[in-house]
Amino acid sequence: MKTMTQLLAVSSISLRSLPSRAASSAVIVIGTAGVVAVLLSVLALATGLSAALSTTGSADRAIVLHQQASNEIGSSLPHDAIATILDAPGIAQDPNHRPIASAEAIASVNLPRLDNGKLSTLTLRGVSTGELQRLRPELRLVKGRIFEPGLREIIVGKAAAERYANLGIGGQPKFGGNQWTVVGIFDTGGGAHDSEVLGDIDTALAAYQRTTYNSVIVKLAGPGALEKLRAALLHDPTLSVEVNLESAYYERQSQTFASFLSIIAKAICTIMAIGAVFAALNTMYSAVSTRAVEIATLRAIGYGAVGVVVSVIVEALALSLLGAGAGAALAWAAFDGDTVSQLSGGGGLAQIVFHLHISAALITLGILWAFVVGLIGGLLPAIRAARIPVALALRAI
């Protein structure tokens, strides 16, 4: 009980003396705030893009790609393979016994942005018209109508319409050497397709003079359908494909990109944290030197070395956590809810528009980094403080 009382008393004295060392203490606060703000902003970018990708896929759809492709942009399926894929078992059918599926091709197109007029990339996705809304029930038209087969008409994702010029209803953007007409705006609830434009597959292939597709998206008939479809396609000697749940495919793409950004964020912040630790060491050594007489006096009247060590560490942690709060507040004010666009990383080479969110989990991670910075930065000066010879320090009065 006595030891605890001493710890609280010495720590309280240390914290109350901080205003007299405001300038030097600010070094720790500012350094830690920078580390936390950068960490949270980069990780918010990773988690925001991951959320957009992971909500794009559905557990009742499958995606068929070339066997050697890791994503749609690198996949190529010949025209002859499409009929074989669509005849396979496990695919749901409409009331007319036609497979609910879409053979799709994607192309990267450049359009000027609304905010600065600079060219930026987005995806044109050619899709099969007939089963579009049966296949993707989350796709909801908010304006206009669906494009007509055989015509150079497109519907535009809500996020793309808000970010790029000439994509409102009636707009006539030019890509693939042709002028297209925007006839509808759609919303899928925040998925990656909201950053795309969709058009008729045959018209898109003709515009780009292509004869191959990138993928086939199919609606599964029910439980066990994926296994039936996969078995039929993988054992067909005329095909060289792989079959995955669409949700699993986009989850894999999001994890790959999120892992990459997480590594980058932690590498940058580790370098910054090392700098913050040295700043904390310098500041706390200076604080210990300034408080040498005070510490020696406390030791002389019976306070133990443990209390001195704890008080210095508590001071370093308090300053670091104050910096963490400032950094988190800065990141939240600057980035939370912000709409940004970023290369999709895995599923394609186009921009995906998504929202940043500084979540409680990210803030907690930032606080943990600040705690480590404060702990390391305060430990060695604390040990030095405990070893200050009492007689020598008192002689300096």
N, C-alpha and C positions, 0 to 999 in steps of 0.2 A: 504494500500500500504506500509506504514511504517512497519507494523507488518510482512508482507511478506518479506520485505527487511532484517529485523532483522533475520527472520528464515533462510533465505538463507545464510546470513553472518555468523551466529553462526554455522550452519551445515557445512559450508565450512571450518571454522577454525578447527572444530572437526575432519573432514576427513583429513585435511592436517597434523594433528598431529599424525595420525596413525603410520607412520614409526618409530616414537620414542617409540612406544609401540608394536613393531612388534612381539616380543616373546609371550606376553600375548594375543594379538589379534589372533595369530595363533591357539590358543586353540579353539576359536569359529569356525574358518574356518575348522579346521581338524574334529572337532566333527560333524559339520553340513554336511561336505562332506561324512563322514561315514554313517550318517543317510540316505542321499539321494542315495548314491551308493547301499546300501543294499536294500532300497525300490525299486529302479528301477530294480535291477537284479532279485528280486523275482517276481515282477509284470510282467517283461518281460517273465519270465518262464510261468506264468499263461496265459498271452495273447497269447504267441506263441503256447502253447498246445491247447488253446481254438480255435485259428484260424485253426489249423490242424484238430481238431474234427469237427468244424462247417462247413468246406468246404468238408467234407467227404460225407455227405448226399445229396440227391437230392429231389426236390419238386415233381418230377413225379414218385417217387418210394415210396412204403410203406413197413414197416417192421412188421412182425407178430411174437409176442413173447408169452410165457406163461403168463397168466393173472396175476400171482403173482410175475413175474420177473420185476426188474427195469432195467436190462441190459441183453445183450446177454449171458454173462458168467453164469448168474443165471437162464437162461431159458432152459426148456426141453420140446420138442415136440415129442410125439410118432410117429412112422412110419405111423401108420394108419391115423393120422390126416393130413398128408401131402397131400394125394390125395383129401381130402375134401376141404382143403384150396385152392388148385390149381384149383378146379372146381367152385370156387365162382365167382359171377359176379363182374365186375369192373377191371379185370386184362386184360391188353393188350395181343393180340395174334400175333404170327408171320404169315407169308404167308401160313403156313401149319396148321393154326388154333390151334397151341399149345401155352399154356400160356407162356409169357415171365417172367419167375420167376426162383428162385434158392433156393432150400432147402439147408441150410448151417449148418455146425458144426465147432466149433473152439476148438483148443487145444493150450496150452502153451508149447513151446519147448525151450530148452536151447542150445545155440550155442556160441562158443568163439568169442569175438570181435576182429576186425582187429587191433585196436590200442594197446590193452594190453593183449590180449589172455584170458581174464577172461570170464567166462560163463555169458551170459545175456539172458533175456527172450524175445521171440518174438512170434507172433501168426501164427499158421498154420490154414488156413481157407479152409475147404472142400466146394467146390461150384459145382453146376450143370454145366457141361461143355457146353452143346448145346447152351444155351442162354446167355453165359457169356458176350459177347461183345454187344449183343443187349440190355441186361439189364443194363450194365455199359459202355456206349459209351465213357466215359472219360478215360477208361482203354486203354492205347495205348502201344502196344509192341514196345520196342526200340531195342531189340535184340532177336534172336531166334524165337520160335514158341509157340503155345498154347499146353498144356499138353494133352496127349491122355487118354480117359476114360479107366479105368481098369488097368492102369499102375502107378507105383510109380514115377510119374513125377510131378514136380512143376514149377511154374513160380514165380519169386521173385520181390517184389517191389524195385524200384530204391534205395530208402533210406536204405532198409535192405541190399541190395547188397553192398552198399558203407560202411556199418558199421560192417557187420559180415563176418567171415571167411568162405570160402568154399561155397559161394553162387553165384559165377560167373557161366557163361555158362559151362556146363559139370561138375560142382561141384557135390559131392555126400555126402551131409550131412546125418547124421543118427539121426532119432527120431521116436518115436512110435515103437521102437524095429526093425525098418527096415531102409534100406538105400534108399534114394530118389535121383533122378537125376534132376538137374536144366536144363530146356530146354528153358527158356525164361526170359527176364527181362522186367518189365512193369513200366509205369509211369502214375499216375492219376492226376498229377498237384499239389502235395503237401498234399493230404489228408492222413488220417490215414492208408488207405490200402497200401500206399507206404512203410509202415514198416512191412508188412505181407508177407507170402508166401502162394500161392494158389495152391490147388491140387484137384483132382477129389473127389467128396463127398463120393462115395461108397468105394473108396480105402482108404480114410482117416478114415471112420467109421470102416472098417475091420482092419486097422492097430491098432486102439485103442480099438477094441472089443466093440464097442458101437452100440446101436440100436436106439438111440434118436438123434434128431437134436436140435440145439440151436435157429434157426430162419428160417423164410422164407422171402425172399426179392422178391417183385413183382413190375413190371412196371404197373403203373395205365393207364387205357384206355383213360382217358381224364377228363374234368371237371365233378365233381359229382361222379367220380369213387370211391374215397375214402369212401364216405358215403355209397355207394352200397356195397362195400366190407365189411366195418365195420358192417353194419346192417346184412348182410348174415352170417358172422362169429360169431358175438356176440349172435345172436339168435339161433344158432345151438346148441342143447343140448348135442351133442357129443363132443363139443370143449370147451376149457377153455383158451381163448386167448385174447390178446388185439392188436389193430391195430393202428399204428401211421405213419404219414409221416416220411420218413427216415430223412429228413432235421430237423424236429422238435425233433426227437429222439436224434440225435447227438448234436443239440443245447442244449438240456437239459443236456446231459452228460457233455458238455463243461462248461456250467454255474455252474454246481455243483462243478466241480473241480476248476474252476476259483474263485468261491466264497470262497472255502476252502483256497486256496493259498493266496487270498487277505486278508483274516482274519489273517492268519499267518504272512504275510508281515507287516500288520499294527500293529499287536501286538508287533512284534519284534522292529519295528521302533518307536513305542510309548515309549517303554522302553529306547531305545537309545536316542530318542528325549528328554526325561526327563533328562537324563544325560547331553545332549547338552545344555539344558536350564540352568541347574545348573552351567555348565561351563561358559555359557554366563553371568549369574548373577554375578559369581565371577569375571570374567574379567571386566565387565562393572562397578561393584562397585570399583574395583581397579583403573579403568580409571577415574572414578569420583573423587576418592581420590587424584589421581595424578594431576588432573586438577582443584582441588578445588580453588586455588588462581586465575587461569585463569577465572573460572566461576564467582567467586566473583567480579573480576575486571570488567567483562562484565556487571554484574548486577549493579555495582556501577556507571558505565558510562551511564546507562539508558536502557540496554537490559532487556526485560521482562522474567519472569519465563517460559512462554510458549516456548520461543526460546530455552532456556536451555534444557527443556524436549524433545523438538523435535530433538535437535542436538544429544542427547545421544541415542534416539531411532533410528535415521538415521544411526548413527555409528554402532549400533548393527545389524540393517537390512542390511547394506552394507557388513559387515563381514559375516553374514549368507548367503546372496545371493552369495557372492564370494565362500563360501563353497559349495553352491548348484551347482554353475557352475563347480567347481572342481569335485564334486561327480558325476554329470551327465556326464562330460567328461571321467571320469574313467570308469563308467559303460558302456558308449558307446564304448570306446576303447577296453574294456575287453570282452564285450558280444554281441554287435550288429553284427548280421549276423552269430553268432556262431551256429553250429549245435550240438544239444544235444539230448539225449534220456531220456524219463521220463515215469514212469508208467502212463497208460492212465486214471486211476482213476475211471472211470465209466463204459465205454463200454467193458472193459476187464481187464485182469491182466498182459498184456504184455507191452513191451516198444514201445513207439511211437517216431520216430525220427522227429524233427521239428527244425525250425530256430527261434532264438531270434531276437527281433527287439525293440530297444530303440526308441520309437516313440515320436513325439512332445507332444502328450497328456500325456505320462508318465513323460517327462521332466517337463511339466507344473505342474503336480501333485507334483513332487519333489521340485519345486520352491515354491509352496504353503506351503509345510511342512517347508521348510527353513524360509519362511516369518513368520510363526507362532512361530517358535523357536526364531527368532530374536526379534520379537515383545514382547513376554513374557520375554525373557532374558534382554531386554533393558528397560522395563516399570518401574519396581521398582527402579533400579538405577537412572533412569531419574527423578523420583519423589524425590528421595533423593537429587539429584543434585540441583533441584529447591528450596529445603528447606535449603540449606547450608546458615547459617547466614553470611551475607556479612562482617560485622565488625570482626567476629571471624576469618574468612578465611584470610582477609587482614592483621590481626595482626600477622599472621604466616610468612609474607614476611621477 
